[in-house]
C-alpha cells in the first residue's frame, strides 16, 4: 500500500501542476511563474508561489483568489490553497499578499468563485 500512496502523491503533484498550466496559462504568457512550494497530503494543503511579473502585477490578487477557489473544487484531495506573490515584508519567504475584496465575508462560502481575473 505504501507504493500506492507514493504513486498517489506523485499523481497529486502532477495534477496540481497540470491544473495551474491548464487554467492559468496567462501567468506564463504575461511573464509570471507559478511554482508549487509544498503539498501536505495529510491536511490537503498546497502552497503556491507566484513570481516573475506576478510580484508587481495589480491583478495578481484576483489570480490568487481564482486559484484558491477553483483548485479546491477541481482537485478533491486539496482542502486549502495558500498562494503568495512574495510581496510581503519578509523578502518573499511567506506572508505574501492575502487579497480581500469588497463584500467578501470571512467565512468559507463553498459556492463563491470569487472575482475572476480579466483574462
N, C-alpha and C positions, 0 to 999 in steps of 0.2 A: 504494500500500500504506500510505502514511502516513495517509491518510484513514481506512482501515480500522482502523489502530492507534488513532487518536484516538477513533473510534466505540467500539471495544472498551473503551478506557479509561473513557469516559463510561458505558458499559454496566456496567462493573465497579463503579464508584462507586454507580450506581443499584442494582445487585444487593446490595451491602453494606448500603446504606440500607434497602432492602426487607427484607433478612434481619433487621435489627435491629427494624424496625417489626412484622414478621410474627411473629417468635419471642419478642420481649420487649416486648409491649405493656404489661406490668406496670410497666416502668420509668417510663413516662409517667403511667400511672394512679396511681402512688404518689408523684408529684411530682418525679420524676427526669428526667434527659435523657441521651441518648447521641448524641454527635457524632463524626463522622469527622474526625480531625485530619490524617491523612496516609495516602496509599496509595502504596506504592512498587511499581510494576508490574514492575520488573526482578527484585526479590527476592521479590515476593509477600507483602510485609509490610504490614499495616494497623494504624494506631494509632487507638484509640477512647478518647474521654474521657467518663466518666460524671460528670454534675454534678447540681446541684439536691439533692434529698433523698438521692441516692445517696452523696454525700460523707460523710454521717454514719451511713449505714444499716449495721446489723450483718450483713445478708445480702448486701451488695454483693460480698464476696469470692466467694461462691457464684455470683452472677450473672456476675461476671467470668470465673470458671472455665468456666461453661456457654457463654458467648460464645466463649471461646478454643477449646474443644473442638469445638463444633458448627459454627462458621463455616468452619474449615479442611476439614471434611467436606462441607459443603453447597456451598461455592464453590471449585471446583478450582484457580483461579488464586491463591488465598490459601494461603500456606505457614505464616505466623506471624501471630498477633494479639497486639498489645500493648494492653492495656486498663487504664486508670488511673482513679482517682477524684479525684486531686488532693489526697489526704490526706497526701502526703509533706511533708517539712520544707522543700521548695523553693517553697512558695507555689503549688502546682498546676501547675508548669511541667515536669512529667515526674517520674519516680521515685515514682509513687504506690504504692498497695498492690500487693504481689505475694503473693497468697494461697497458703498452703500448708495441707495437711490431713494429719491423722494417717495414716500408712501410704503417703503419696504418695512415689513414687520420683522421683529426679532425672532419670531417663531418659525419653525420649518414648515413651509407650505408645499406639500408634495406636487401640487398641480401648477405651481408658479414656475414658468420657464425663465422668468427674469427678463431684463431688456435684451434685445437682440443687437448684435454688432451690425453696423450698417454696411456689410459687405456680403 
